[in-house]
Amino acid sequence: MKKQHYSFCKQQRLLVSEDFQQVFNNFTFKIHQKNFLLFVKIHSDMTSATSRLGLAITKRKVKRANKRNTIKRLTREYFRLHHHEINIPVDIVLIIKHISDDVSNAVFYQQLQQSFVEINHKLNKYYQASDNRNSSNG
C-alpha cells in the first residue's frame, strides 16, 4: 500500500499572478457552490506535475480578517488531507462569491467536500471521454 504524504509544500501552491491567470483563462471546468467558485485546470504535463491550490479571497467579499483567515486555513487543510484523492494533476483556484459571518466552518467544510467529489467525478468523465476518442481514432 502506498504511503500518503499529508504535507502542503510550496510546490502545491499557486503563488504568482501568472499561474492564477493561466487557470482563469484556460480552465477545464468550474465548480459552483453557494459561497464559492472553484476553477479547475488540468495540467498539460501529467508526468511530473502535482495538484496545486490557489486562494483568491478578497476583503471586498469577506470583510473580517479572521473570517478570511479561517476560510484560507480550512481550504488549505482540506486540500492537504485530500489532494492525493485527485488522480489527475490539476490547478485549483478558489474564489469567494459571497459569504456572511454566520456561515459556520462545518458548512464551509461540507461545501469543500462536495466540491472535491464533483472535481473527481468531472475528471473521471473527462478522461473517459478522451479515452473513447483516442481508442476510436487508433
N, C-alpha and C positions, 0 to 999 in steps of 0.2 A: 504494500500500500504506500502510495506517495505521501510524503510528509508535507503538510500545508504550512506556508510561511504567512504569518499574520502581521506582517510589517506594512508600513506605509512610508516608503522611502521617497526621495526626491525624484527618482525616475518615474514614479507613479503619479506625479502631479503635473498639471498643465501650469506653467509658470509665466511664460512670455505671451504678450498680446498676439503675436503671430500665430501661436498654437491655438488660441481661442478663436481667432478669425478664421483659421483653417476649418475648425469644427463648424462654426456658424455658417460659413459659405458653402461647405461641401458635406453637410450632414447626410447620413444614410436614412435616418428616421428620427422622429421626435416622440417623446412620451409625455402625455399631458396628465397632470394631477391637479387637484383643486388648488393647491398652494404653490406649485412649482412646475417647471417645464424642464425636461431633460433633452438635450441634443446629443445624439449618438452618431459617431462616425467610425466606420470600420477601418482599421489600419490597412494600407496597401501592402506593406511588408509584414507578413504574419509570422515569419520565422523567428525574428529576434525581438519583435515588439511585445510590450506588456501593456495591459489596460491602464489608462490614465484618467484622472479625475480633475476637473476644474470647477471652481465655485465662483459664481458671479452674484454676490449678494450685496445689493446697494443700500445705502442709507435712505434713499428715496422710497424703497419698497418696505424695508424693515427699520423702523425708526430707532428702536432701542438697541444699543450696542450689545448688551448682554443677550438679547434675543438673536441678533446676528451671529454672535459667537457660539451660542448654543446650536443654532442651525448648522454652522460650519462643523462643529465638533461632532454632532450626531451623524452628519453626512460622511465625514472622513472616517468615523468609527465604523459605520455600516459598510462602507467601501472596503476598509481594511479587513473586515471579517468575512466579506462575501465576494471579493473580486476574483477569487480562484474559481468561483462557480460559473463565471463567464468564460465560455470555451474559446471564444474568438477575441483577439485583442482589439479593443475599441478605445476611443477617446469619448469621455462623457463630460458634458458641461451642464451644471445645474443653475437655473435662473429662477429666482423667486417671482411669481406673478403678483401675489398679494398675500400677506399673512397678518393676522391680527395677533395681539398679545395673548389672547385667551386660547390659542391653539396649543394643545398640550404636546409635550415631547413624544408621548406614546402615539398620538395621532400622526405626527410628522414621520415618526419611525415606521409606522404601518404603511404610510404612503410610499416611503422609500422601498420598503419590502415589496409592495405591489409593483413598483416601477422596475425593480430588478427582475422580477418574474416575467414581466412583459418584455423587457430587453432580451432575456434569454429566449423567450417564445419567438420574438420577431427575428432574432439572429438565426434560430433554427429554421424558420420558414424561408428566410433569405438564402441560406446556404442549401437548403433542399431544392429551391427553385433554380439556383445557379448550377447545382449538380445535374439536375434534369436537363438544363440547356446544354451543358458540356457533354453529357452522355448521348444526347440526340445529334450533336454536331460531329461526334467522333465515331 
